[in-house]
Amino acid sequence: MASTVTAALEQQRRLVADTSHQMRNPMAALRLRVDALHTHLPASADRTYNGVTGELDRLETLLDDMLALAAAEHRAGELTVTDGTDARCDAAAVALSQHRRWEPVAHRAGITLTTDAPAPVTAACTDRELTQITDILLDNAIKYAGGPGARITLGCTAEGSHAVLTVTDDGPGLDPDELARATTRFWRSARQSGTAGTGLGLAIAEQLLSGREGRLELRAARPRGLRARALVPRAPGEDGTP
């Protein structure tokens, strides 16, 4: 059975890779043709041109996110039939590294990003997986925290058998109904309609976490804002278990 599942997963992986190749080529060709056409357009056509290039940007981002989601689902399925228990990383080190990477981005947006990762926390996942999850959570927080003057805190702690990476902002947050739907594919709050995004980021993070028997929790922060918690099992032996 494991062999059959592995073969099916490999077919899915190849389909994703082939789809990526077949879609990126015509997208790149279309981009080149539109860019070449721009020099021949009158100034009155700039609005239409900008609309077309904006839609191309959106399609390219959507393609990237759909492929990332497919890859995350493939990895989650793969881990159900393979032994991935030897994977481990220092979640606190990932948090500090991500702070250095994202702090300039937050600064340009007028947002203060602070990080609290006081001690090493060994998580049962790869640093690449946890980095991708953190990227998604920080990108969302910076986009939706409310702009200049907002504050975002990235934290990493050990809670029982889990390593917990937390991103908290003091933005407008989500109401209870929105919190329940936030990880649904392609869902976006009506208040976020003017912000770039595909509505797939949290779904990707959730898949990456589920592959490691972790989970994503979204809660309202107090007094306002959103708290996203990525829980990953701690590596064997790190939580007192054999």
Residue pairs with C-beta under 8 A, 6 or more apart in sequence:
2 81
5 77
5 80
5 81
6 78
6 81
6 82
9 74
9 77
9 78
9 81
12 70
12 74
12 77
13 71
13 74
16 67
16 70
16 71
16 74
19 67
20 63
20 67
23 63
24 63
27 56
27 59
27 60
27 63
30 56
31 56
34 49
34 52
34 53
34 56
37 49
38 49
41 49
57 196
58 196
58 198
61 196
61 197
61 198
62 198
62 200
65 198
65 200
65 201
65 204
66 198
66 200
68 132
68 200
68 204
69 185
69 200
69 203
69 204
69 207
72 204
72 207
72 208
72 211
73 207
75 129
75 207
75 208
75 211
76 207
76 208
76 210
76 211
77 211
78 211
79 211
79 212
80 211
84 211
84 212
85 124
85 236
87 124
87 125
87 126
87 129
87 212
88 122
88 123
88 124
88 125
88 235
89 122
89 123
89 125
89 126
89 127
89 130
90 120
90 121
90 122
90 123
90 127
91 117
91 121
91 122
91 123
91 130
91 156
91 163
91 165
91 232
92 117
92 118
92 119
92 120
92 121
92 156
93 117
93 120
93 127
94 127
94 130
94 131
94 134
94 156
94 165
95 115
95 117
95 134
95 154
95 155
95 156
95 165
96 115
96 117
97 131
98 115
98 131
98 134
98 135
98 138
98 154
99 113
99 115
99 154
102 113
102 138
102 142
103 113
105 142
106 112
106 113
106 138
106 142
106 152
107 113
109 142
109 147
109 148
110 147
110 148
110 149
110 150
111 142
111 145
111 147
111 148
111 149
111 150
111 151
111 152
112 150
112 151
112 152
113 138
113 151
113 152
113 153
113 154
114 151
114 152
114 153
114 154
115 153
115 154
115 155
116 153
116 154
116 155
116 156
117 154
117 155
117 156
119 158
121 156
121 157
121 158
121 163
121 234
121 238
122 163
122 234
122 235
122 238
123 130
123 163
123 232
123 233
123 234
123 235
124 212
124 232
124 233
124 234
124 235
124 236
125 212
125 214
125 232
129 208
129 211
129 212
130 165
130 230
130 232
132 204
132 205
132 208
133 165
133 205
133 208
133 209
133 230
134 154
134 165
134 167
134 230
136 201
136 202
136 204
136 205
137 165
137 167
137 205
137 228
137 230
138 152
138 154
138 167
139 201
140 167
140 201
140 202
140 228
141 152
141 167
141 168
141 169
141 171
141 226
141 228
142 152
143 192
143 195
143 196
143 197
144 169
144 171
144 172
144 192
144 195
144 226
145 151
145 152
145 169
145 170
145 171
145 225
146 169
146 170
146 171
146 172
150 169
150 170
150 171
151 169
151 170
152 167
152 168
152 169
152 170
153 166
153 167
153 168
153 169
154 165
154 166
154 167
155 164
155 165
155 166
155 167
155 168
156 163
156 164
156 165
156 166
157 163
157 164
157 166
158 164
158 234
158 238
158 239
159 231
160 239
161 233
161 234
161 239
161 241
162 214
162 231
162 232
162 233
162 234
163 231
163 232
163 233
163 234
164 229
164 230
164 231
164 232
165 229
165 230
165 232
166 227
166 228
166 229
166 230
167 227
167 228
168 221
168 225
168 226
168 227
168 228
169 221
169 225
169 226
170 221
170 224
170 225
171 224
171 225
171 226
172 191
172 224
172 225
173 220
173 221
173 224
173 225
173 226
174 182
174 189
174 218
174 220
174 226
176 220
178 189
179 218
179 219
179 220
181 187
182 202
182 218
183 202
183 203
183 206
183 216
183 218
184 199
184 203
185 199
185 200
185 203
186 198
186 199
186 200
187 199
188 197
188 199
202 216
202 218
202 228
205 216
205 230
206 215
206 216
209 215
209 216
209 230
209 231
209 232
212 232
212 233
213 233
214 230
214 231
214 232
214 233
215 231
216 228
216 229
216 230
216 231
217 228
217 229
217 231
218 226
218 227
218 228
218 229
219 226
219 227
219 229
220 226
220 227
221 227
236 242
